[in-house]
Amino acid sequence: EKFAQQYGLEIQPIHDKKNKLVEQFGAQVTPEVFLVDSLGKVIYSGKIDDKYFALGRHRYKAKEYYLKDAIKSYQVGQKASVGRTKPVGCLIQRKQWEHHGFSS
């Protein structure tokens, strides 16, 4: 909820505690977002914005707001101008966790 407020999201984020959505959409890093329509089709995936452009490297303020732009495009029936960006973040190592008994 804090995250949604911070980024001005008017949608309810989902906390994927058991990594079911991670597996379904093939998420590789955190944070990585997926905007999905009511039929399950991925409309946008990748970065929220361009504030973080490499691990440990960021701008003071984002210049591009990929997720917000994709949501706005979808709301007016248009295709997102950017459908995928390469997310920057920590690798999700879910298989390793399962082998060590840490799956939730």
Secondary structure, DSSP 4 states (H G I P E B T S, - for coil): -HHHHHTT--S-----TT-HHHHHHT--EES-EEEE-TTS-EEEEE-S-SSEEETTEE-SS-S--HHHHHHHHHHTT---S--B----SEE--HHHHHHTT---
